[in-house]
Amino acid sequence: MPASSLVIKEREGDAPDDVLFGSTYGIRTIELNRPEVMNALNGSMVRKIIPRLREWEKSQMANIIILKGAGNALCAGGDVTALVKLIREEGPVGVQKAVEYFELEYRLAHLIATYPKPYVAFMDGVTMGGGVGLSIHAPFRIATENTGFAMPETRIGFFPDVGGSFFLPRLDGEIGTYLALTSESLKGVQAFYSGLATHYIHSTSLPDLEARLGELVFGDYQPLEERWKIVDSTIEEFVTGLPEDTPIQLSGETRKAIDRCFKFNTIEEILEALTREDSDWACETLETVRSRSPTSVRVTLRQLRAGKEWTISETFQRELHMATKFMEGKDFVQGVDAQLISKTLDPKWDPPTLESSNEGVTDPYFTVREGENPRLQLLRDESDASFADYRQYPHAKIGLPSEAEVRQLIQERKMLPDDIIPYLIGDRNGKIGLVEKVRDIMDRKVGTGVDRAVWKEDLEGWN
C-alpha cells in the first residue's frame, strides 16, 4: 500500500484542544497545548498533527510550518506514564497499544524529517524525548535562553528513540554517545554550540520572527534548498548575539575526555576509560552511567554504533522493533514508575547492574525474526515524487560548522590553519558563534604540518 493511502485521523475521546493550529499569511503553526504536563506528547496530539501536515504539504498557500509549545516547554517527551498505565492494566493488550503509539510517533517524526516545505521548531523551553522527535529533524531548530534539551531514556529503562539512532551518532565526536548514555541535559546556547539547534535567539524575539516569516513569498517552482536559504537569512535577522558569560560547555579538556572515554564499542571499555580519568567529571559520569538501566545502556551503545549507517527511513523501522522489545520487558515500567509515578527514584533493573549483564542482552533488540513484527508503514516513501531517503541530513550546513566539515577542509582542500575560519565565515555569511566553535575544534583537533594544517587523529601515534 503506498504511503499516500495511509489514513491517520482522530478518534472518539481524543481531547479537542491539546494541539492548536494557526494560519497567518503563508505561516502555518502547530502549538502543543498541554502545558499542565509540559506538553507531553500522546496519541491524540499525533493524530491531529499528521493530517494537518499532510494537508499543508499539498496547499500552495502554506509556505512555512512553525512548531511551538504552550507554557514553559516545547514538549517534555512522550506521555510515558500513560503507556505504563496501559501495560499494567491491560497486560499484553496494553503492550500492543503502547507499540501502536510508537508507530504513530515514529511516522510523525519521519514525516517531519522528510517534509518538503521549510519547518521551523521553536525549542523554547524543555525539549526532551518525544519533543526532540518533533524538532531535531527539522532544518530550522531555534534555541533560546529557556531551552533545556535532553534524551533521558536510559534513566527510565528505554532507549533514545524518535530518530536518536540517526541524529546522535552524527553529532561531533562522541557528544551523542555521552548525551545518550548519561541523559545529560544541555541548556540554552549549549544546544546551539553542540549542533542540536541551528540558531540561538532570545525568546522575546520569537513573535516578531514568526510575523516576519509570514511575510515571505516563494516562487511556485523555487527549489526547497533556495527556500531554506531565504528562511535561514530571515531567522539570522533576529540573532542579536550570544551570552558573553556562557562559554561552550562541551569543549576543551572536558570535550577531549568525552571523546577519549566514549569512543569505544563496549560498555566495559567505556567504564574502564572513565575509571582511568583523574577528574571529578569522570567520577560523576561513571556513577551516572552505572545508575542507568543496564539493558538500556547496552542497547543504546549498540544502537548508536549501528545507526551511523542507517538511512532516515531505516532508522524508524529499526527503532519500532527496539521499542516493541522494551515494552515487552520490565525495565521500562520500573524506570517510569521510579522517576515519574511513585517517584521512589530506586528502580529495580533486570539485570540489576552492568556487571551482572552482558552484550547478549542486546541481541533481541537488533534481531528481527521473520513474521515477528509488522513493518512500519511510513507516511512518505518512494511513491512520493518529492521523497528522498538519506544517510546525512540534507540541511546539515544550516547550523554551525561540524568537526567533519573542518576535517574535510583540511584533508581535501589542504587549507592552512589561518584560512579555515575566514573561509567558513564567508561560507556561513558571518554566522554568530562560528568563530568560537571552530576555534575550539582547531584547538583540540588541528595541528600544523610543514606547509598546511593537519588533523591530529591522522598523525601516527596520536591519542
C-alpha positions as CSV (number, residue, x, y, z in Angstrom):
1,M,0.0,0.0,0.0
2,P,1.5,3.4,-1.0
3,A,2.2,5.8,1.8
4,S,-0.2,8.3,0.5
5,S,-3.1,5.9,1.1
6,L,-2.5,5.5,4.8
7,V,-5.1,7.5,6.7
8,I,-4.4,8.9,10.2
9,K,-7.4,10.5,11.8
10,E,-8.7,11.5,15.3
11,R,-10.6,9.0,17.4
12,E,-13.6,9.4,19.6
13,G,-12.4,10.5,23.0
14,D,-9.4,12.5,21.8
15,A,-9.1,15.8,23.6
16,P,-10.4,18.7,21.5
17,D,-7.7,21.3,22.1
18,D,-4.5,19.5,23.0
19,V,-3.0,20.9,19.8
20,L,-3.9,24.4,18.4
21,F,-3.4,25.2,14.8
22,G,-2.9,28.7,13.3
23,S,-2.8,30.3,9.8
24,T,-1.4,33.7,9.1
25,Y,-0.4,34.6,5.5
26,G,2.0,31.8,4.5
27,I,2.7,30.6,8.0
28,R,1.0,27.5,9.5
29,T,1.6,27.0,13.2
30,I,1.4,23.9,15.4
31,E,1.1,24.7,19.1
32,L,1.3,21.8,21.6
33,N,-1.3,22.7,24.2
34,R,-0.9,20.5,27.3
35,P,1.0,23.0,29.5
36,E,-0.1,21.3,32.7
37,V,2.0,18.2,31.7
38,M,4.7,20.2,29.8
39,N,3.1,19.3,26.5
40,A,3.8,15.6,26.9
41,L,3.0,14.0,23.5
42,N,0.2,11.5,23.3
43,G,-1.7,9.7,20.5
44,S,-4.4,12.3,20.4
45,M,-1.9,15.0,19.6
46,V,-0.2,13.0,16.9
47,R,-3.5,12.1,15.3
48,K,-4.2,15.8,15.0
49,I,-0.8,16.9,13.7
50,I,-0.3,14.3,11.0
51,P,-3.4,15.2,8.9
52,R,-2.6,18.9,9.1
53,L,1.0,18.4,7.9
54,R,-0.3,16.3,5.0
55,E,-2.9,18.9,4.2
56,W,-0.4,21.8,4.3
57,E,2.1,19.8,2.2
58,K,-0.4,19.9,-0.7
59,S,-1.5,23.6,-0.1
60,Q,0.0,26.3,-2.3
61,M,-0.9,28.8,0.4
62,A,1.1,27.1,3.1
63,N,4.8,28.2,2.9
64,I,6.4,27.6,6.3
65,I,5.5,25.4,9.2
66,I,6.2,26.6,12.8
67,L,6.2,24.3,15.8
68,K,5.9,25.7,19.3
69,G,4.6,24.8,22.7
70,A,2.3,26.5,25.3
71,G,3.7,27.3,28.7
72,N,7.3,26.6,29.7
73,A,8.0,23.7,27.4
74,L,8.1,22.8,23.8
75,C,7.5,19.2,24.8
76,A,8.8,17.2,27.7
77,G,8.6,13.9,25.8
78,G,6.1,11.2,25.1
79,D,3.4,10.6,27.7
80,V,5.2,7.5,29.1
81,T,3.1,7.4,32.3
82,A,0.0,6.7,30.2
83,L,1.9,3.9,28.4
84,V,2.9,2.3,31.7
85,K,-0.7,2.5,32.9
86,L,-1.8,0.7,29.8
87,I,0.7,-2.1,30.3
88,R,-0.1,-2.5,34.0
89,E,-3.8,-2.6,33.5
90,E,-4.1,-4.5,30.2
91,G,-1.1,-6.7,30.1
92,P,-0.2,-7.9,26.5
93,V,-3.1,-5.9,25.1
94,G,-1.6,-2.8,26.8
95,V,1.8,-3.6,25.4
96,Q,0.3,-3.7,21.9
97,K,-1.4,-0.4,22.4
98,A,1.9,1.1,23.6
99,V,3.5,-0.2,20.4
100,E,0.8,1.4,18.3
101,Y,1.6,4.7,20.0
102,F,5.2,4.4,18.9
103,E,4.1,3.6,15.4
104,L,2.2,6.9,15.3
105,E,5.0,8.9,16.9
106,Y,7.7,7.5,14.5
107,R,5.5,8.1,11.5
108,L,5.2,11.7,12.5
109,A,8.9,12.1,13.2
110,H,9.7,10.6,9.8
111,L,7.2,12.9,8.1
112,I,8.9,15.9,9.6
113,A,12.4,14.5,8.7
114,T,11.3,14.3,5.0
115,Y,8.9,17.2,4.8
116,P,9.1,19.1,1.5
117,K,8.5,22.6,3.0
118,P,10.5,24.7,5.4
119,Y,9.8,23.6,9.0
120,V,10.8,25.7,12.0
121,A,10.9,24.4,15.5
122,F,10.9,26.9,18.4
123,M,12.8,24.9,21.1
124,D,11.8,27.5,23.7
125,G,11.7,25.6,27.0
126,V,12.0,21.9,27.9
127,T,12.7,19.8,24.7
128,M,13.1,16.2,25.6
129,G,12.4,12.7,24.2
130,G,9.3,12.9,22.0
131,G,9.7,16.7,21.8
132,V,13.1,16.1,20.3
133,G,11.5,13.9,17.7
134,L,9.2,16.8,16.7
135,S,12.1,19.2,16.3
136,I,15.5,17.6,15.8
137,H,14.9,16.5,12.2
138,A,13.7,20.0,11.1
139,P,16.0,22.1,9.0
140,F,15.5,25.1,11.4
141,R,15.8,24.5,15.2
142,I,15.8,27.6,17.3
143,A,17.2,27.5,20.8
144,T,16.5,30.3,23.3
145,E,17.7,31.1,26.8
146,N,14.9,28.8,28.0
147,T,15.9,25.7,26.1
148,G,16.5,22.5,28.1
149,F,17.5,19.7,25.8
150,A,17.8,16.1,26.9
151,M,17.4,12.5,25.8
152,P,16.6,11.0,29.2
153,E,15.6,7.5,28.1
154,T,18.3,5.4,29.8
155,R,17.0,6.9,33.1
156,I,13.6,5.3,32.5
157,G,14.6,1.9,31.1
158,F,14.1,2.9,27.5
159,F,16.4,4.0,24.6
160,P,16.9,7.3,22.7
161,D,14.3,6.8,20.0
162,V,12.3,9.2,17.7
163,G,15.4,9.1,15.4
164,G,18.0,9.2,18.1
165,S,19.7,6.4,16.2
166,F,20.2,8.9,13.4
167,F,21.0,12.3,14.9
168,L,23.0,11.3,17.9
169,P,25.9,9.4,16.1
170,R,26.1,12.3,13.6
171,L,26.9,14.9,16.3
172,D,30.5,15.9,16.7
173,G,32.9,13.3,18.1
174,E,31.3,11.3,20.9
175,I,28.9,14.0,22.1
176,G,25.9,11.9,21.0
177,T,27.2,8.8,22.9
178,Y,27.8,10.9,26.0
179,L,24.3,12.5,25.9
180,A,22.6,9.2,25.2
181,L,24.3,7.1,27.9
182,T,24.2,9.7,30.7
183,S,20.9,11.6,29.8
184,E,22.9,14.8,30.4
185,S,20.9,18.0,29.5
186,L,22.2,21.0,27.6
187,K,20.7,24.3,28.3
188,G,20.2,27.5,26.3
189,V,23.0,28.3,23.9
190,Q,24.7,25.0,24.6
191,A,22.1,23.3,22.3
192,F,23.3,25.7,19.6
193,Y,27.0,25.1,20.1
194,S,26.5,21.3,20.1
195,G,24.7,21.3,16.8
196,L,21.3,20.3,18.2
197,A,19.9,23.8,17.3
198,T,20.7,25.7,14.2
199,H,20.1,29.2,15.6
200,Y,20.1,31.0,19.0
201,I,17.5,33.8,19.5
202,H,16.2,35.4,22.6
203,S,12.7,34.2,23.4
204,T,11.2,37.7,23.3
205,S,12.1,37.9,19.6
206,L,10.1,34.8,18.6
207,P,6.7,36.6,18.0
208,D,8.4,39.1,15.7
209,L,10.3,36.3,13.9
210,E,7.0,34.5,13.3
211,A,5.4,37.6,11.9
212,R,8.4,38.2,9.7
213,L,8.4,34.7,8.3
214,G,4.8,35.2,7.4
215,E,5.8,38.0,5.0
216,L,8.0,35.6,2.9
217,V,6.8,34.7,-0.5
218,F,8.3,31.9,-2.5
219,G,8.1,31.3,-6.3
220,D,5.9,28.5,-7.4
221,Y,8.9,26.4,-8.7
222,Q,11.5,27.6,-6.2
223,P,13.6,24.6,-5.1
224,L,13.4,23.6,-1.4
225,E,17.1,24.4,-0.9
226,E,16.5,28.0,-2.1
227,R,13.6,28.3,0.3
228,W,15.8,27.1,3.1
229,K,18.3,29.9,2.3
230,I,15.6,32.5,2.4
231,V,14.3,31.3,5.7
232,D,17.8,31.0,7.1
233,S,18.7,34.5,6.3
234,T,15.4,35.8,7.7
235,I,16.0,34.0,11.0
236,E,19.5,35.4,11.1
237,E,18.0,38.9,11.1
238,F,16.8,38.2,14.7
239,V,20.0,36.9,16.0
240,T,21.4,39.6,18.4
241,G,24.3,37.8,19.9
242,L,25.2,35.0,22.3
243,P,25.6,35.2,26.1
244,E,29.0,36.6,26.8
245,D,29.3,34.8,30.1
246,T,28.5,31.3,28.8
247,P,31.4,29.6,27.1
248,I,31.0,26.3,25.2
249,Q,30.2,23.7,27.8
250,L,31.4,20.6,25.9
251,S,34.7,22.0,24.9
252,G,38.4,22.0,25.8
253,E,39.6,19.3,28.2
254,T,36.1,18.1,29.1
255,R,35.3,17.5,25.4
256,K,38.7,15.7,24.9
257,A,37.8,13.4,27.8
258,I,34.3,12.7,26.3
259,D,35.9,11.6,23.0
260,R,38.6,9.6,24.8
261,C,36.2,7.7,27.1
262,F,33.1,7.3,24.9
263,K,34.8,6.2,21.6
264,F,34.7,2.5,22.5
265,N,32.2,-0.1,21.3
266,T,31.7,-1.9,24.6
267,I,30.4,-0.5,27.9
268,E,33.3,-2.3,29.7
269,E,35.9,-0.3,27.8
270,I,34.0,3.0,28.4
271,L,33.7,2.3,32.1
272,E,37.4,1.4,32.2
273,A,38.3,4.6,30.4
274,L,36.3,6.7,32.8
275,T,38.0,5.0,35.7
276,R,41.4,6.0,34.3
277,E,40.5,9.6,34.1
278,D,41.5,11.6,37.2
279,S,38.8,14.2,37.5
280,D,35.5,14.9,39.3
281,W,33.7,14.9,36.0
282,A,34.8,11.4,35.2
283,C,33.8,10.1,38.7
284,E,30.4,11.7,38.4
285,T,29.9,10.4,34.9
286,L,30.9,6.9,35.9
287,E,28.4,6.9,38.7
288,T,25.7,8.2,36.4
289,V,26.2,5.5,33.7
290,R,26.2,2.8,36.4
291,S,22.9,4.1,37.8
292,R,21.1,3.8,34.4
293,S,19.2,0.7,33.2
294,P,22.0,-1.8,32.3
295,T,19.9,-3.1,29.4
296,S,19.1,0.5,28.2
297,V,22.8,1.4,28.3
298,R,24.0,-1.6,26.4
299,V,21.2,-1.4,23.8
300,T,21.8,2.3,23.3
301,L,25.5,2.0,22.7
302,R,24.9,-0.7,20.1
303,Q,22.1,1.4,18.6
304,L,24.3,4.4,18.1
305,R,27.2,2.4,16.5
306,A,24.8,0.7,14.1
307,G,22.8,3.9,13.4
308,K,25.8,5.6,11.8
309,E,25.0,3.5,8.7
310,W,21.2,3.6,8.7
311,T,19.1,5.8,6.4
312,I,16.5,8.0,8.0
313,S,13.7,5.6,6.9
314,E,15.6,2.5,8.2
315,T,16.1,4.3,11.5
316,F,12.4,4.4,12.3
317,Q,11.9,0.8,11.1
318,R,14.6,-0.4,13.4
319,E,13.5,1.7,16.4
320,L,10.0,0.3,16.2
321,H,11.4,-3.2,16.8
322,M,13.5,-1.9,19.6
323,A,10.6,-0.1,21.2
324,T,8.5,-3.2,21.0
325,K,11.1,-5.2,22.9
326,F,11.3,-2.6,25.6
327,M,7.5,-2.6,26.0
328,E,7.7,-6.4,26.5
329,G,10.5,-6.1,29.1
330,K,10.5,-5.0,32.7
331,D,12.8,-2.0,32.8
332,F,10.5,0.5,31.1
333,V,7.8,0.1,33.7
334,Q,10.3,0.1,36.5
335,G,12.0,3.2,35.3
336,V,8.9,5.3,34.5
337,D,7.4,4.3,37.9
338,A,10.5,5.2,39.8
339,Q,11.0,8.5,38.1
340,L,7.5,9.8,37.3
341,I,4.8,7.8,39.1
342,S,5.8,6.6,42.6
343,K,9.0,8.7,42.4
344,T,11.0,6.4,44.6
345,L,14.0,7.1,42.4
346,D,15.0,3.5,43.1
347,P,14.1,1.3,40.0
348,K,14.7,-2.4,40.2
349,W,16.5,-3.0,36.9
350,D,16.6,-6.5,35.4
351,P,19.5,-7.4,35.2
352,P,20.4,-5.1,38.1
353,T,23.9,-3.9,37.2
354,L,26.1,-3.6,34.2
355,E,28.5,-6.2,35.7
356,S,25.7,-8.7,36.0
357,S,24.7,-8.3,32.4
358,N,26.5,-8.8,29.1
359,E,26.2,-7.9,25.4
360,G,23.9,-10.8,24.8
361,V,21.0,-8.9,26.4
362,T,21.1,-6.6,23.3
363,D,20.6,-9.3,20.7
364,P,16.7,-9.5,20.7
365,Y,16.6,-5.7,20.1
366,F,18.5,-6.0,16.9
367,T,17.4,-9.4,15.6
368,V,14.1,-9.4,13.7
369,R,12.8,-12.9,13.1
370,E,10.6,-13.4,10.0
371,G,7.0,-12.5,10.8
372,E,7.8,-11.3,14.3
373,N,6.8,-7.6,13.8
374,P,4.9,-5.9,11.0
375,R,6.9,-3.4,9.0
376,L,6.3,0.2,10.0
377,Q,4.4,1.8,7.1
378,L,5.7,5.4,6.8
379,L,3.8,8.4,5.5
380,R,6.3,9.3,2.9
381,D,8.2,6.9,0.6
382,E,9.4,6.3,-2.9
383,S,5.8,6.7,-4.2
384,D,6.0,10.4,-3.4
385,A,7.8,12.3,-6.2
386,S,9.5,14.7,-3.7
387,F,10.7,12.0,-1.3
388,A,14.3,11.2,-0.9
389,D,15.8,8.8,1.7
390,Y,19.2,9.9,3.1
391,R,22.1,9.0,5.3
392,Q,23.1,12.6,6.1
393,Y,20.8,15.5,6.8
394,P,20.4,17.4,3.5
395,H,20.2,20.7,5.6
396,A,23.2,20.0,7.8
397,K,25.0,23.2,6.8
398,I,22.3,25.5,8.1
399,G,23.8,25.3,11.6
400,L,27.3,25.9,12.9
401,P,30.2,24.0,11.1
402,S,30.8,20.5,12.3
403,E,34.1,18.8,13.1
404,A,33.6,16.7,9.9
405,E,33.3,19.9,7.8
406,V,36.5,21.3,9.3
407,R,38.3,18.0,8.8
408,Q,37.2,17.9,5.1
409,L,38.6,21.4,4.6
410,I,42.0,20.2,5.9
411,Q,42.1,16.8,4.2
412,E,40.6,17.6,0.9
413,R,41.1,21.4,0.4
414,K,44.5,21.3,2.1
415,M,43.8,24.6,3.9
416,L,46.2,26.4,6.1
417,P,45.1,27.0,9.7
418,D,44.8,30.7,9.3
419,D,42.5,30.3,6.3
420,I,39.9,28.0,7.8
421,I,37.9,30.4,9.9
422,P,37.8,33.2,7.3
423,Y,36.6,30.7,4.7
424,L,33.8,29.4,7.0
425,I,32.8,32.9,7.9
426,G,32.2,33.7,4.3
427,D,30.5,30.4,3.6
428,R,28.1,30.9,6.5
429,N,27.6,34.7,6.0
430,G,29.3,35.6,9.2
431,K,27.1,33.4,11.4
432,I,27.4,34.3,15.1
433,G,29.0,31.6,17.2
434,L,31.1,30.2,14.3
435,V,34.4,31.7,15.4
436,E,34.1,30.3,19.0
437,K,33.1,26.9,17.9
438,V,35.7,26.5,15.1
439,R,38.5,27.8,17.4
440,D,37.6,25.1,19.9
441,I,37.6,22.4,17.1
442,M,41.0,23.6,15.9
443,D,42.5,23.8,19.4
444,R,41.5,20.2,20.0
445,K,41.9,18.6,16.6
446,V,44.2,20.6,14.3
447,G,47.9,20.7,14.3
448,T,50.4,22.4,11.9
449,G,52.4,20.5,9.4
450,V,55.2,21.7,7.2
451,D,53.0,23.8,4.9
452,R,49.4,23.0,5.9
453,A,47.0,22.2,8.7
454,V,47.0,18.6,9.9
455,W,44.1,16.7,11.6
456,K,45.7,15.3,14.7
457,E,43.9,12.0,14.5
458,D,45.6,11.4,11.2
459,L,49.0,11.6,12.8
460,E,50.6,8.3,13.6
461,G,50.6,7.6,17.4
462,W,48.1,10.4,18.2
463,N,45.8,9.7,21.1
